[in-house]
Amino acid sequence: MVNAVIYLEGGASGRDSKNLNIRCQKAFHTLLDKMGFKGRKPRLKACGGRGAVYDDFCTALRTSGGGFVAMWIDAEEPMKNVEAAWAHLESVTTVAPWKKPAGAEDEQVLFMTTCMETWIAADREALKKHFGHKLQESALPPPNALESRPRHDVQERLEKATKDCQNAYAKGKRSFEALENVSPTSLEQLPSFERVGRILRKRLK
């Protein structure tokens, strides 16, 4: 069994969080299976909001006893250098910056740049299959340089493109259902996705 745990930005906290957290974890498990990690996957924990991810990660970093501990989060803003994870987290301005904990490494931060919707929007074939013929492809963000686009722009365009669909895009259950459908092959163009795969191939032995 792989001695690793990844804390996910997604799901919810509180009394009614169980089902949404299960949905979140299932979506990322499905993605990892498609990436070739079936049989050597880490334990995944959906934490809900961004602050809870950081708190859980810091606690695990102090108590893990040597296993691989990481967090899988939105970058929130376009990145100048996708490899410089903690430098980015300490410099973001649209959310509270995070201080690098003692002993933490850049490879312990896995990014969706700038947000999960960027990855969903990158796979046009999966979008057409998942949302059907009422998908307005012209409303989607251009496929080139997706990771340089502000997260709110990507999110709003995805919502607009699917507004007439029966399963119109929304945060929560529907967002995780959409993520389950993406193909790793379609995401390889994204530097943040390529980096995730590279790090996990190295760490999940």
C-alpha positions in Angstrom: 0.0 0.0 0.0 1.3 3.4 -0.9 2.2 5.5 2.1 0.8 8.8 0.9 -2.1 11.2 1.4 -3.2 14.1 -0.6 -5.5 16.8 0.8 -8.0 18.1 -1.8 -9.4 21.6 -2.2 -13.1 20.7 -2.8 -16.1 19.2 -1.1 -17.4 20.8 2.0 -17.2 21.0 5.8 -20.0 20.7 8.3 -23.0 18.5 8.9 -24.1 18.0 5.3 -20.6 17.6 3.8 -20.3 13.8 3.6 -21.9 13.2 0.2 -20.1 16.1 -1.5 -16.8 15.0 -0.1 -17.3 11.5 -1.4 -18.1 13.0 -4.8 -14.9 15.0 -4.8 -12.7 12.1 -3.8 -14.4 9.9 -6.4 -13.7 12.4 -9.1 -10.0 12.6 -8.3 -9.7 8.8 -7.8 -11.2 8.4 -11.3 -8.7 10.9 -12.8 -5.8 9.2 -11.1 -6.9 5.8 -12.5 -7.0 7.3 -16.0 -3.5 8.7 -15.4 -2.2 5.2 -14.7 -2.0 5.2 -10.9 -4.5 2.4 -10.3 -3.1 0.1 -7.7 -0.7 2.7 -6.3 -2.9 5.6 -5.5 -2.6 7.8 -2.4 -5.3 8.2 0.2 -7.4 11.3 -0.8 -9.1 13.5 1.7 -11.6 16.2 0.6 -11.2 19.1 3.0 -13.7 21.7 1.7 -12.4 25.2 1.6 -8.9 26.4 0.9 -8.0 27.3 4.5 -9.0 23.8 5.7 -6.7 22.2 3.1 -3.7 24.2 4.4 -4.5 23.5 8.0 -4.8 19.7 7.4 -1.7 19.7 5.3 0.3 21.5 8.0 -0.9 19.1 10.7 -0.1 16.0 8.5 3.3 17.4 7.7 4.2 17.5 11.4 2.8 14.0 12.1 3.1 11.9 9.0 6.2 10.0 10.1 7.8 10.0 6.7 5.1 9.3 4.2 4.4 11.6 1.2 2.0 14.3 2.2 0.6 16.8 -0.4 -2.2 19.1 -1.2 -4.0 19.4 -4.5 -5.4 22.9 -4.9 -6.3 25.7 -7.2 -3.5 28.1 -8.0 -6.0 31.0 -7.9 -3.9 33.1 -10.2 -1.8 32.5 -13.3 1.7 31.3 -12.4 5.0 32.7 -13.6 6.8 29.4 -12.7 4.6 26.4 -12.1 7.5 24.6 -10.3 7.9 27.4 -7.7 4.9 26.4 -5.7 5.5 28.0 -2.3 6.8 31.2 -3.9 3.5 31.5 -5.7 1.4 30.7 -2.6 3.3 33.4 -0.6 2.7 36.0 -3.3 -1.0 35.5 -4.3 -3.1 38.6 -3.8 -6.7 37.5 -4.6 -6.7 35.2 -1.5 -4.8 35.2 1.7 -1.2 34.2 1.1 0.2 31.1 2.7 3.5 30.8 4.5 5.7 27.9 3.7 5.7 25.5 6.7 9.0 24.2 8.0 10.2 21.2 6.0 7.7 21.6 3.2 8.8 21.1 -0.4 7.5 22.5 -3.7 6.6 19.0 -4.9 4.1 18.7 -2.0 1.9 21.3 -3.7 -0.1 20.0 -6.7 -1.8 22.8 -8.7 -4.8 23.1 -10.9 -3.9 26.3 -12.7 -5.7 28.5 -12.2 -8.6 26.4 -11.1 -10.3 23.0 -11.6 -12.5 24.6 -14.3 -9.4 25.2 -16.4 -8.8 21.5 -16.5 -12.5 20.8 -17.3 -12.5 23.4 -20.1 -9.4 22.0 -21.7 -11.1 18.8 -22.8 -13.6 19.8 -25.4 -14.6 16.3 -26.4 -15.4 15.4 -22.8 -17.4 18.6 -22.5 -19.5 17.8 -25.6 -20.1 14.3 -24.4 -21.0 15.3 -20.8 -23.2 18.4 -21.5 -24.7 17.4 -24.9 -25.8 19.3 -27.9 -26.9 22.4 -26.1 -23.3 23.2 -25.1 -22.4 26.6 -26.6 -18.8 25.9 -27.6 -18.3 29.5 -28.7 -18.8 30.7 -25.2 -15.9 28.6 -23.8 -12.5 30.2 -23.2 -10.1 29.8 -26.1 -8.1 26.6 -25.7 -4.7 28.2 -26.2 -2.9 29.6 -23.1 -5.8 28.4 -20.8 -3.6 28.6 -17.7 -2.9 32.3 -18.2 -6.6 33.2 -17.9 -8.1 34.5 -14.6 -10.0 31.8 -12.7 -13.2 33.9 -12.6 -13.1 34.3 -16.4 -12.8 30.5 -16.9 -15.5 29.7 -14.4 -18.0 32.3 -15.8 -17.4 31.1 -19.4 -18.0 27.5 -18.5 -21.2 28.4 -16.7 -22.4 30.5 -19.7 -21.5 27.8 -22.2 -23.6 25.2 -20.3 -26.5 27.4 -19.1 -29.0 25.8 -21.5 -27.9 22.3 -20.7 -29.9 20.1 -18.4 -26.9 19.5 -16.2 -25.6 23.1 -16.4 -22.2 23.6 -14.8 -22.1 24.6 -11.1 -19.8 24.2 -8.2 -20.3 21.1 -6.1 -21.7 17.8 -7.4 -21.9 18.8 -11.0 -18.4 20.1 -11.1 -17.0 16.8 -9.8 -19.1 14.9 -12.3 -17.6 17.0 -15.1 -14.1 16.4 -13.8 -14.6 12.6 -13.9 -15.1 12.8 -17.6 -11.9 14.5 -18.6 -9.1 12.6 -20.4 -5.5 13.0 -19.2 -4.5 13.0 -22.9 -6.4 16.2 -23.4 -4.8 17.8 -20.3 -1.2 17.1 -21.1 -0.9 20.5 -22.9 -1.3 22.2 -19.4 1.9 22.7 -17.5 0.2 22.2 -14.2 -1.2 18.8 -15.2 2.1 17.6 -16.7 3.7 18.6 -13.4 1.2 16.7 -11.3 1.8 13.5 -13.3 5.5 13.9 -13.1 5.6 14.4 -9.3 3.2 11.5 -8.6 5.2 9.1 -10.8 8.2 9.9 -8.8 6.5 9.8 -5.4 4.0 7.0 -5.6 6.3 4.0 -5.6 
